[in-house]
Amino acid sequence: MELAQIGATAKGGVCRLAASDLDGEARRLFIRWCEEAGCIVTVDRIGNIFAQRPGRNPELPPVMTGSHLDTQPTGGRFDGAYGVMAGLELVRTLNDLGYDTDAPIQIVAWTNEEGSRFSPAMVGSGAFIGVFKLDDALATRDNTAPELTLGGELARIGFAGEAPVGGRPVAAYFEAHIEQGPILEAAGLPVGIVTGAQGQRWYEITVTGEEAHAGPTPMPRRRDALVGAARMIDAVNRIGNAHAPSACATVGFVQVSPNSRNTIPGRVFFTVDFRHPEDAVLTAMDRELREACTEAAASQMLDCEVKKFWYFPPTPFDAKLVAAVRESATAQGYPHQDIISGAGHDAVYMARVAPTAMIFVPCVGGISHNEIEDAKPDDLTAGCNVLLNAVLESADQAAVT
């Protein structure tokens, strides 16, 4: 709740965009807390923060846990921040007990997970594992102020670190997170055992027509880019429904030009977000999108460019670590169920370089990316307890009783 005061909004949420002044303030608070807990803190060149609690055997690679501190423009208090704070609470608990693990434990706060200010999402973890070249990641431009870059803004707030990006061994990666959906709450369960994440395809679509006066231009002669875009946006929704219940299809960003009330729109830019746990279905949705865009453009005598912006395939998590999370929940008497993540998380990228698992806890009403996002303290505690035991199993087998 103290962290949530940084960027607090009137409706009880948080606006703390990546590499903003508020992000810098939150990062400094997190680092202070970690250092007070005895952790050694380093920051890499993409701004990822690593806080390491030493283990008995410094030769062992660390067990890593964390998430992110940046939020959506109308974000909540728990998305991302819960996973980082859960890692800190885990370390504080071990300090309270005077217990040293064999392997070090590392808390991580990844840079620009949300992708709301700098797109795509998950840039920090993506650069860490090599999906994004460092120079390209640093050159990522602000979505609304393209003269600003992620690298420049990180330097401005003091978080262009010196440590190299990636290349460090990780024994295991755990991420605790609110579910951001309604399944656990509807089932009355405090814990979700995340077995994997669904795949995603993001698109940028540009529709080009011809600007003309809204009064003298007859309807049959118009090349209205917004009419064509509207038909494409409706098709996106139909494609999502056609592949229900597992598919999700969203248009979340639209720019109309010249955006004047008495001028026929000559250009529309919009984004599409497709998600599904099966890659074959995502491929079918891709084909259907392109067909729908071609048909809509032809109907209004428009040009249309469909650009694939970002893709990652469905990702299964490590079976052994998933089992450790499940056993931790069972041992502590927490009812639980297996669940697939509908959202992208840094864990999806980390699964490519280290054994990875996630723990979900319910959020009230299944609502996230919203200022009213909320979670119950008992559920947050349950998730953190499960995280503690699962991390200990990886960091020190002798700690498991």
C-alpha positions in Angstrom: 0.0 0.0 0.0 3.0 2.3 0.6 4.3 1.6 -2.9 0.9 2.3 -4.3 1.0 5.8 -3.1 3.6 6.5 -5.8 1.5 7.3 -8.8 -1.8 7.0 -6.8 -4.9 8.0 -8.8 -8.2 9.5 -7.6 -10.1 6.3 -8.0 -7.7 4.2 -5.9 -5.5 2.9 -8.7 -1.9 3.7 -9.9 -0.5 5.4 -12.9 3.2 4.7 -12.9 4.4 4.4 -16.5 7.7 2.8 -17.3 10.8 5.0 -17.0 8.7 8.0 -15.8 9.7 10.1 -12.7 7.2 8.1 -10.7 8.7 4.8 -11.9 12.1 6.1 -10.7 10.7 7.0 -7.3 9.1 3.5 -6.9 12.4 1.9 -8.0 14.4 3.8 -5.4 12.0 2.9 -2.7 12.2 -0.8 -3.7 16.0 -0.7 -3.7 16.0 0.9 -0.2 13.8 -1.8 1.2 16.0 -4.5 -0.4 19.2 -3.0 1.0 17.6 -2.7 4.4 16.8 -6.5 4.1 20.5 -7.2 3.4 20.3 -7.7 -0.3 23.0 -6.7 -2.8 21.4 -4.6 -5.6 22.5 -4.3 -9.2 20.9 -2.6 -12.2 21.6 -3.7 -15.7 21.7 -1.6 -18.8 18.0 -2.0 -19.7 17.1 -1.0 -16.1 16.2 -4.4 -14.7 16.8 -4.4 -10.9 18.3 -7.5 -9.2 18.4 -7.7 -5.4 20.3 -10.8 -4.2 20.1 -12.4 -0.7 23.3 -14.4 -0.4 23.2 -18.2 0.0 25.4 -20.6 1.9 27.0 -21.6 -1.4 27.8 -18.6 -3.5 28.8 -20.8 -6.4 25.2 -21.9 -7.0 23.1 -19.9 -9.4 20.3 -17.9 -7.7 16.6 -18.8 -7.5 14.9 -15.8 -8.9 11.4 -14.4 -8.1 9.8 -11.1 -9.0 7.7 -9.2 -11.5 7.4 -5.5 -12.4 6.7 -2.1 -10.9 5.4 -0.2 -14.0 1.6 0.1 -14.5 -1.0 0.8 -17.1 -2.2 4.5 -17.3 -5.3 3.4 -15.4 -3.6 0.6 -13.5 -4.1 -1.0 -10.1 -2.1 -1.5 -7.0 -1.4 -5.2 -7.5 -0.6 -6.0 -11.1 3.2 -6.6 -11.1 3.8 -5.0 -7.8 2.4 -8.0 -5.9 5.1 -10.3 -7.4 7.9 -7.9 -6.5 6.6 -7.3 -3.0 6.0 -11.0 -2.5 9.7 -11.6 -3.2 10.7 -8.9 -0.7 8.4 -10.4 1.9 9.9 -13.8 1.3 13.4 -12.4 2.0 12.2 -10.6 5.1 10.6 -13.8 6.4 13.9 -15.7 6.0 15.7 -12.9 7.7 13.2 -13.0 10.6 13.8 -16.8 10.9 17.6 -16.4 10.6 17.5 -19.0 7.9 20.1 -19.2 5.1 19.3 -21.1 1.9 22.0 -23.0 0.0 21.5 -21.1 -3.2 21.1 -17.3 -3.3 17.7 -15.8 -3.7 17.3 -13.0 -6.1 14.3 -10.6 -6.3 13.9 -9.0 -9.8 11.9 -5.9 -10.9 11.7 -6.0 -14.7 11.7 -2.9 -16.9 8.6 -2.0 -19.0 6.6 -5.2 -18.6 3.3 -3.4 -19.4 4.3 -1.9 -22.8 1.8 0.9 -22.3 4.3 3.7 -22.7 6.9 1.8 -24.7 5.8 -1.0 -27.0 6.0 -4.0 -27.1 5.6 -5.3 -23.6 8.1 -7.3 -21.5 11.1 -5.4 -23.0 13.3 -5.9 -19.9 12.9 -9.6 -19.6 12.9 -9.9 -23.4 16.3 -8.2 -23.6 17.5 -10.3 -20.7 17.0 -13.5 -22.6 18.0 -12.1 -26.0 14.6 -11.8 -27.8 15.3 -8.1 -28.2 18.8 -6.7 -29.0 19.8 -4.3 -26.3 20.3 -1.4 -28.7 16.9 -1.9 -30.2 15.3 -2.2 -26.8 16.9 1.0 -25.6 15.8 2.8 -28.8 12.1 1.8 -28.3 10.1 5.0 -28.7 7.4 6.5 -26.4 4.0 5.6 -28.0 2.7 9.2 -27.7 6.0 11.2 -27.6 8.2 9.5 -30.2 11.0 11.9 -29.6 11.6 10.1 -26.3 13.3 6.7 -26.1 13.3 4.1 -23.4 17.1 4.3 -23.0 17.0 8.1 -22.8 14.2 8.1 -20.2 16.0 5.4 -18.1 19.1 7.5 -18.1 17.1 10.6 -17.2 15.6 8.9 -14.1 19.0 7.4 -13.1 18.3 3.8 -14.1 20.6 3.2 -17.1 22.5 0.6 -15.1 26.1 -0.6 -15.7 25.6 -4.4 -15.4 25.4 -6.4 -18.6 22.0 -7.6 -19.8 21.5 -11.3 -19.5 24.1 -14.0 -19.6 23.7 -14.8 -16.0 22.7 -18.3 -14.8 19.3 -18.7 -13.1 18.5 -21.9 -11.3 14.7 -21.3 -11.3 12.3 -18.5 -11.8 9.0 -18.0 -9.9 6.5 -15.3 -10.4 3.5 -14.6 -8.1 0.7 -12.5 -9.7 -3.0 -11.7 -9.4 -4.9 -13.7 -11.9 -6.3 -10.7 -13.8 -9.4 -12.8 -14.7 -12.5 -14.2 -12.9 -11.8 -18.0 -12.8 -10.3 -18.4 -9.3 -12.8 -16.0 -7.6 -15.7 -17.8 -9.3 -14.4 -21.1 -8.0 -13.8 -19.8 -4.5 -10.1 -20.8 -4.6 -7.2 -18.8 -3.1 -4.5 -20.2 -5.3 -4.0 -21.0 -9.0 -1.3 -23.3 -10.2 -0.2 -21.8 -13.6 0.7 -24.6 -16.0 1.5 -22.2 -18.9 0.6 -19.1 -20.8 -1.4 -18.7 -24.0 0.2 -17.4 -27.1 -0.2 -13.9 -28.4 -0.1 -12.1 -31.8 -0.1 -8.3 -31.9 -0.8 -6.4 -35.1 -0.5 -2.8 -36.3 -3.0 -2.0 -39.1 -3.0 1.1 -41.2 -6.0 1.9 -43.4 -5.6 4.6 -46.0 -8.3 6.4 -47.9 -8.8 10.0 -49.0 -9.6 13.1 -47.0 -12.5 15.1 -48.4 -15.0 17.7 -47.3 -17.9 16.1 -45.3 -20.5 18.3 -47.0 -19.9 18.3 -50.8 -18.5 14.8 -51.2 -21.3 12.3 -52.3 -21.5 9.1 -50.3 -20.7 6.8 -53.3 -17.5 8.7 -54.1 -16.0 8.6 -50.6 -12.9 6.6 -49.5 -13.6 6.8 -45.8 -10.8 5.1 -43.9 -12.8 5.1 -40.7 -15.7 3.2 -42.2 -13.3 0.5 -43.5 -11.5 0.4 -40.1 -14.8 0.1 -38.3 -15.7 -3.0 -40.4 -12.3 -4.5 -39.6 -12.7 -3.8 -35.9 -16.0 -5.5 -35.9 -14.4 -8.5 -37.7 -11.8 -8.7 -34.9 -14.5 -9.1 -32.4 -16.3 -11.7 -34.5 -13.1 -13.7 -34.9 -12.6 -13.8 -31.2 -16.2 -15.0 -30.6 -15.8 -17.6 -33.4 -13.0 -19.3 -31.5 -14.6 -19.0 -28.0 -14.2 -19.9 -25.2 -10.4 -19.8 -25.2 -9.8 -17.0 -27.8 -9.5 -13.3 -27.0 -9.5 -10.6 -29.6 -9.1 -6.9 -28.8 -8.6 -3.6 -30.5 -7.3 -1.3 -27.8 -5.7 1.7 -29.6 -7.1 3.7 -32.5 -5.8 6.9 -34.2 -7.9 8.7 -36.8 -6.5 11.3 -39.1 -7.1 14.2 -39.5 -9.6 13.7 -36.7 -11.8 16.7 -37.7 -15.6 16.6 -37.4 -16.2 17.9 -41.0 -13.5 16.1 -42.8 -13.8 12.5 -44.1 -11.1 10.5 -42.4 -8.2 9.7 -44.8 -6.1 7.5 -42.5 -6.8 5.2 -39.5 -4.2 3.3 -37.5 -5.2 0.7 -34.9 -3.9 -2.3 -33.0 -5.1 -5.9 -32.7 -4.3 -8.3 -29.9 -5.1 -12.0 -30.5 -4.6 -14.6 -27.8 -5.2 -18.4 -27.6 -3.5 -21.4 -25.9 -3.1 -23.2 -29.2 -0.8 -22.0 -31.9 -2.8 -23.5 -34.7 -5.9 -21.5 -33.7 -3.8 -18.3 -33.6 -2.7 -19.1 -37.1 -6.3 -19.5 -38.2 -7.2 -16.2 -36.6 -4.3 -14.5 -38.4 -5.7 -15.8 -41.7 -9.2 -14.7 -40.9 -8.0 -11.2 -39.9 -6.2 -10.7 -43.2 -9.1 -11.9 -45.2 -11.5 -9.6 -43.3 -9.2 -6.6 -43.7 -8.8 -7.2 -47.5 -12.6 -7.4 -47.9 -13.4 -4.3 -45.9 -10.7 -2.3 -47.7 -12.1 -3.3 -51.1 -15.6 -2.3 -50.1 -14.5 1.3 -49.5 -11.8 1.5 -52.2 -9.1 1.7 -49.5 -5.5 0.6 -49.0 -4.7 -1.5 -46.0 -1.4 -2.7 -44.4 -1.5 -5.4 -41.8 1.8 -5.6 -40.0 2.6 -8.3 -37.5 4.1 -6.4 -34.6 4.8 -9.0 -31.9 4.4 -12.7 -31.4 5.1 -15.3 -28.8 3.9 -18.9 -28.9 1.9 -20.7 -26.2 4.4 -21.4 -23.4 4.2 -24.4 -21.0 5.9 -24.0 -17.7 8.4 -26.4 -16.2 6.6 -29.6 -15.0 8.9 -30.0 -11.9 8.5 -26.4 -10.7 4.7 -26.5 -11.4 4.6 -29.7 -9.3 6.5 -27.9 -6.5 4.0 -25.1 -6.5 1.1 -27.5 -6.4 2.7 -29.5 -3.6 3.4 -26.3 -1.6 -0.3 -25.3 -1.9 -1.4 -28.8 -0.9 1.0 -29.0 2.1 -0.4 -25.8 3.5 -4.0 -26.7 3.0 -4.8 -24.1 0.3 -7.5 -25.2 -2.1 -6.3 -24.7 -5.7 -6.7 -25.6 -9.3 -4.5 -25.6 -12.4 -5.0 -22.6 -14.7 -3.6 -21.2 -18.0 -2.4 -17.6 -17.9 -4.5 -15.4 -20.2 -2.0 -12.5 -19.9 1.6 -12.2 -20.9 4.1 -12.1 -18.1 7.9 -11.9 -17.8 7.7 -15.6 -16.8 6.8 -16.4 -20.4 10.2 -15.1 -21.6 12.1 -16.5 -18.6 10.7 -20.0 -19.4 13.0 -20.0 -22.4 16.2 -19.8 -20.3 15.3 -21.3 -16.9 12.8 -23.6 -15.3 9.8 -21.4 -14.6 6.5 -21.5 -12.7 3.8 -19.0 -11.7 1.4 -18.6 -8.8 -2.0 -16.9 -9.3 -4.2 -15.4 -6.6 -7.7 -14.1 -7.2 -8.5 -10.4 -7.9 -11.9 -9.0 -7.0 -14.3 -9.3 -9.8 -11.6 -10.6 -12.1 -10.8 -7.0 -12.9 -7.3 -5.7 -13.7 -5.8 -2.9 -15.8 -8.3 -0.8 -14.0 -8.0 1.6 -11.1 -10.5 -0.4 -9.1 -8.3 -3.6 -9.3 -8.3 -5.2 -5.8 -7.2 -8.4 -4.0 -8.0 -9.8 -0.6 -5.2 -9.8 2.0 -5.8 -13.5 2.9 -5.4 -14.5 -0.8 -2.3 -12.4 -1.2 -0.9 -14.1 2.0 -1.7 -17.5 0.6 0.1 -16.8 -2.6 3.1 -15.5 -0.8 3.2 -18.6 1.5 3.0 -20.9 -1.5 5.8 -18.9 -3.2 8.0 -19.2 -0.1 7.8 -23.0 0.1 8.3 -23.4 -3.6 11.3 -21.2 -3.7 12.8 -22.9 -0.7 12.4 -26.3 -2.4 14.5 -25.0 -5.3 17.0 -23.0 -3.2 17.5 -25.6 -0.5 16.0 -29.1 -0.6 16.8 -29.5 3.1 14.4 -26.7 3.9 11.4 -28.7 2.7 9.8 -30.7 5.6 
